[in-house]
């Protein structure tokens, strides 16, 4: 089984954060997840993550993944460097298989790139293959040194380059594949006799070349993929590149996106053809959107499933399911565990939480429906509140098909409103309403004639 070693122990001091660098997110997903997913999808079945002080946080984040975590000892008496990090995995270098080595802070790398690197390595018969790129800004990148046969003889770090070597535009991406047996032997020959007093894994290539082992390169077409992240501004830069990549792919797949520079779509989101997404929308998490939907400007959707022909105007949806033909907004809010049946309509400032609304049910405006089961073709009037919390526990309400709840009514759970029943406007319902009944619960209206004049005098005389 092909093996991948992902280096993730770096403390990322330039990030100025208490959070592990590789757990900072892009579009809501930890940057390390992009690397691990790309590695897995490129057929590196065994994944080893080298961690440090962030061991507990990494294990908690990826507790359901098939990943081996190896802790790199850090502190006084322990050496540093990428070579030392890779040394922690020596016991796993048993079979002579291709070993991918890369850092966990390059979230833009794609599985297809790693597949191509593996294919080039395998077909060439190289002992090691380095993924390289040609850049305009070479600052900080190690240069690739080759002999007259085009084989790599080593990597010279930017600060150590001669004036002639600084002109070399082919640089080390920090991603490479080495045959396991050769890697294991080379690690034993690494030295930390350098100005940083660290073990560098890049020294492996010089060691192999000196032994006569063929070391080759594979050029990366898109140099953006090797952008590493060491600061918050680099995080923002990479997130924007990733966002553009995802949005462009959705448009290629038939989604209409207005003003794509303002739209955020997370990886893994699926969207059907002819769906239109207006500006300033954010769609993240495990979200699926059907065909021919209309997602209005400013809408936020997270972890939701939407059917076809859904129309949303400037609303927020969380962890909910929406059937075909639903319309909502502006400023509707679906909180978690909400389920809307076909043709449901929610108007402006309607909030739904942990509730099921059946086919054709409508809540036109200014209503709260929480912890409730509503049947089909129910009308919920303006200002209706489902009162579901008594200060200690939450209770559930049931409203059966074709019921009508008048404006400004309070439905105090637990209670059932029967099929076809009517609740009069302004009522506070605390008891069951039988099917087909009209329920009125409010004080009798009393009009006190002449009260205003007796209280305040004649307003006409004051104005004159």
Residue pairs with C-beta under 8 A, 6 or more apart in sequence:
1 45
1 46
1 95
1 97
2 43
2 44
2 45
2 46
2 97
2 98
2 99
2 100
2 118
3 44
3 46
3 48
3 92
3 93
3 97
3 98
3 99
3 100
3 180
4 39
4 44
4 46
4 47
4 48
4 99
4 100
4 101
4 102
5 48
5 50
5 86
5 89
5 99
5 100
5 101
5 102
6 32
6 35
6 36
6 39
6 47
6 48
6 49
6 50
6 102
6 103
6 104
7 50
7 82
7 85
7 86
7 101
7 102
7 103
7 104
8 20
8 22
8 32
8 49
8 50
8 51
8 54
8 58
8 103
8 104
8 105
9 50
9 51
9 52
9 53
9 54
9 71
9 72
9 74
9 85
10 21
10 22
10 52
10 103
10 105
11 20
11 21
11 52
11 53
11 54
12 20
12 21
12 22
12 105
12 230
14 230
14 231
15 21
15 24
15 230
15 231
15 232
15 235
16 231
16 232
17 24
17 232
19 57
20 53
20 54
20 57
20 58
21 31
21 105
21 229
21 230
22 30
22 31
22 32
22 35
22 54
22 58
22 104
22 105
23 30
23 31
23 32
23 54
23 57
23 58
23 61
24 30
24 31
24 229
24 235
25 31
26 34
26 107
26 235
26 238
26 239
26 242
27 239
27 242
27 243
27 246
27 264
27 265
27 266
27 267
27 284
28 266
28 284
28 285
29 266
29 267
30 61
31 104
31 105
31 107
31 229
31 235
31 238
32 49
32 58
32 61
32 104
32 105
32 107
33 107
34 107
34 108
34 109
34 242
34 267
35 102
35 103
35 104
35 105
35 106
35 107
35 109
36 47
36 49
36 62
36 65
36 67
36 104
37 111
38 109
38 110
38 111
38 113
38 114
39 47
39 100
39 102
39 111
39 114
40 47
40 111
41 111
41 114
41 115
42 100
42 111
42 112
42 114
42 115
42 118
43 115
43 118
44 100
44 114
44 118
46 68
46 92
47 65
47 66
47 67
47 68
48 67
48 68
48 69
48 70
48 89
48 92
49 58
49 62
49 67
49 68
49 69
49 70
49 104
50 70
50 72
50 85
50 86
50 88
50 89
51 58
51 69
51 70
51 71
51 72
52 71
52 72
52 74
53 74
55 69
55 71
58 69
59 69
68 92
70 88
70 89
71 88
72 84
72 85
72 88
74 80
78 84
79 192
79 197
79 198
79 199
80 196
80 197
80 198
80 199
81 192
81 196
81 198
81 199
81 200
81 201
82 198
82 199
82 200
82 201
82 202
83 187
83 190
83 198
83 199
83 200
83 201
83 203
83 204
84 192
84 198
84 199
85 201
86 101
86 183
86 187
86 201
87 187
87 190
87 199
90 184
90 187
93 99
93 180
93 181
93 183
93 184
94 180
95 180
96 179
96 180
96 181
97 179
97 180
98 118
98 121
98 122
98 177
98 178
98 179
98 180
99 177
99 178
99 179
99 180
99 183
100 114
100 117
100 118
100 175
100 176
100 177
101 175
101 176
101 177
101 178
101 201
102 109
102 174
102 175
102 176
103 174
103 228
105 228
105 229
105 230
106 174
106 175
106 225
106 226
106 227
106 228
106 229
107 229
107 238
107 242
108 224
108 225
108 226
108 227
108 238
108 241
108 242
108 245
109 175
109 225
109 226
110 225
113 131
113 220
113 222
113 225
114 175
116 218
117 129
117 131
117 175
117 177
117 218
118 177
120 129
120 216
120 218
121 128
121 129
121 177
121 216
121 218
124 214
124 216
125 214
126 214
126 215
126 216
127 178
127 179
127 182
127 208
127 213
127 214
127 215
128 176
128 177
128 178
128 179
128 182
128 183
128 204
128 205
128 208
128 213
128 215
128 216
129 176
129 177
129 215
129 216
129 217
129 218
130 144
130 152
130 155
130 172
130 173
130 175
130 176
130 205
130 215
130 216
130 217
130 218
131 173
131 175
131 176
131 217
131 218
131 220
131 226
132 144
132 170
132 171
132 172
132 173
132 217
132 218
132 219
132 220
133 170
133 171
133 173
133 219
133 220
133 223
133 226
134 169
134 170
134 171
134 219
134 223
135 141
135 169
135 171
135 223
138 158
138 166
138 169
138 171
139 158
140 158
141 158
141 171
141 172
142 155
142 156
142 157
142 158
142 171
142 172
142 202
143 155
143 156
143 158
143 161
143 165
143 166
143 168
143 170
143 171
143 172
144 152
144 155
144 168
144 170
144 171
144 172
144 217
145 152
145 153
145 154
145 155
145 156
145 165
145 168
146 152
146 153
146 217
147 153
150 216
151 209
151 214
151 215
151 216
152 205
152 209
152 215
152 216
152 217
153 205
153 206
153 209
153 215
154 205
154 206
154 209
155 172
155 202
155 205
155 206
156 165
157 202
158 166
161 168
170 217
170 219
172 202
173 220
173 225
173 226
174 226
174 228
175 226
176 205
178 186
178 204
178 208
182 208
182 213
183 204
186 204
186 207
186 208
187 204
189 207
190 199
190 200
190 201
190 203
190 204
190 207
191 199
191 203
192 198
192 199
194 200
205 215
208 215
209 215
220 226
224 241
227 234
227 237
227 238
227 241
228 234
229 235
229 238
242 267
243 263
243 264
243 265
244 260
244 261
246 265
246 266
246 267
246 269
247 257
247 260
247 263
247 265
248 260
250 257
250 265
250 271
251 257
251 260
253 271
253 273
254 272
254 273
254 274
255 271
255 272
255 273
255 274
255 275
255 276
255 277
256 274
256 275
256 276
256 277
257 263
257 276
257 277
258 276
258 277
258 278
258 279
259 278
259 279
259 280
262 279
262 280
262 281
263 277
263 279
263 280
263 281
263 282
263 283
264 281
264 282
264 283
264 284
265 271
265 283
265 284
266 283
266 284
266 285
266 287
268 285
268 286
268 287
269 283
269 284
269 285
269 287
269 288
269 289
270 287
270 288
270 289
271 277
271 283
271 288
271 289
272 289
272 290
272 291
272 292
272 293
272 308
273 291
273 292
274 291
274 292
275 289
275 290
275 291
275 292
275 293
275 294
275 295
276 293
276 294
276 295
277 283
277 295
278 294
278 295
278 296
278 297
278 298
278 299
279 297
280 297
280 298
281 295
281 296
281 297
281 298
281 299
281 300
281 301
282 299
282 300
282 301
283 289
283 295
283 300
283 301
283 302
284 301
284 302
284 303
285 302
285 303
285 304
286 303
287 301
287 302
287 303
287 304
287 305
287 306
288 304
288 305
288 306
289 295
289 301
289 306
289 310
290 306
290 307
290 308
290 309
290 310
290 324
291 308
291 309
292 308
292 309
293 306
293 308
293 309
293 310
293 311
293 312
294 310
294 311
294 312
295 301
295 312
296 311
296 312
296 313
296 314
296 315
296 329
296 330
297 314
298 314
299 312
299 313
299 314
299 315
299 316
299 317
299 329
300 315
300 316
300 317
301 312
301 316
301 317
302 317
302 318
302 319
303 318
303 319
304 317
304 318
304 319
304 320
304 321
304 322
304 334
305 320
305 321
305 322
306 317
306 322
306 326
307 322
307 323
307 324
307 325
307 326
307 342
308 324
308 325
309 324
309 325
310 322
310 324
310 325
310 326
310 327
311 326
311 327
311 328
312 327
312 328
312 329
312 332
313 328
313 329
313 330
314 329
314 330
314 331
315 328
315 329
315 330
315 331
315 332
315 333
315 334
316 332
316 333
316 334
317 333
317 334
318 334
318 335
318 336
319 335
319 336
319 337
319 338
320 334
320 335
320 336
320 337
320 338
320 339
320 340
320 352
321 338
321 339
321 340
322 334
322 340
322 344
323 340
323 341
323 342
323 343
323 344
323 359
324 342
324 343
325 342
325 343
326 340
326 342
326 343
326 344
326 345
326 346
327 344
327 345
327 346
328 334
328 340
328 344
328 345
328 346
328 347
328 350
329 346
329 347
329 348
330 348
331 348
331 349
332 346
332 347
332 348
332 349
332 350
332 351
332 352
333 350
333 351
333 352
334 340
334 352
335 351
335 352
335 353
335 354
335 370
336 353
336 354
337 353
337 354
337 355
338 352
338 353
338 354
338 355
338 356
338 357
339 355
339 356
339 357
340 346
340 352
340 357
341 356
341 357
341 358
341 359
341 360
341 361
341 376
342 359
342 360
343 359
343 360
344 357
344 358
344 359
344 360
344 361
344 362
345 361
345 362
345 363
345 364
346 352
346 362
346 363
347 362
347 363
347 364
347 365
348 365
348 366
349 365
349 366
349 367
350 363
350 364
350 365
350 366
350 367
350 368
350 369
351 367
351 368
351 369
351 370
352 363
352 369
352 370
353 368
353 369
353 370
353 371
354 370
354 371
355 369
355 370
355 371
355 372
355 373
355 374
355 386
356 372
356 373
356 374
357 363
357 369
357 374
357 378
358 374
358 375
358 376
358 377
358 378
358 401
359 376
359 377
360 376
360 377
361 374
361 375
361 376
361 377
361 378
361 379
361 380
362 378
362 379
362 380
363 369
363 380
363 384
364 380
364 381
364 382
365 382
366 382
366 383
367 380
367 381
367 382
367 383
367 384
367 385
368 384
368 385
368 386
369 380
369 384
369 386
370 386
370 388
370 394
371 386
371 388
371 394
371 395
371 396
371 397
371 413
372 386
372 388
372 396
372 397
372 398
372 399
372 411
372 413
373 396
373 397
373 398
373 399
374 380
374 399
375 399
375 400
375 401
375 402
375 403
375 419
376 401
376 402
377 401
377 402
378 399
378 401
378 402
378 403
378 404
378 405
379 403
379 404
379 405
380 405
381 404
381 405
381 406
381 407
381 408
381 409
381 425
382 407
382 408
383 407
383 408
383 409
384 405
384 406
384 407
384 408
384 409
384 410
384 411
385 409
385 410
385 411
386 397
386 411
386 413
387 410
387 411
387 412
387 413
388 394
388 395
388 396
388 397
388 413
389 395
394 413
395 413
395 414
396 413
396 414
397 411
397 413
397 414
397 415
397 416
397 417
398 415
398 416
398 417
399 405
399 411
399 416
399 417
400 416
400 417
400 418
400 419
400 420
400 421
400 435
401 419
401 420
402 419
402 420
403 417
403 418
403 419
403 420
403 421
403 422
403 423
403 433
404 421
404 422
404 423
405 411
405 417
405 423
406 422
406 423
406 424
406 425
406 426
406 427
407 425
407 426
408 425
408 426
409 423
409 424
409 425
409 426
409 427
409 428
409 429
410 427
410 428
410 429
411 417
411 423
411 429
412 428
412 429
412 430
415 429
415 430
415 431
415 432
415 433
416 432
416 433
417 423
417 429
417 432
417 433
417 439
418 432
418 433
418 434
418 435
418 436
418 437
419 435
419 436
420 435
420 436
421 433
421 434
421 435
421 436
421 437
421 438
421 439
422 437
422 438
422 439
423 429
423 433
423 438
423 439
424 438
424 439
424 440
424 441
424 442
426 442
427 439
427 440
427 441
427 442
428 441
428 442
429 439
429 441
430 441
433 439
452 459
453 459
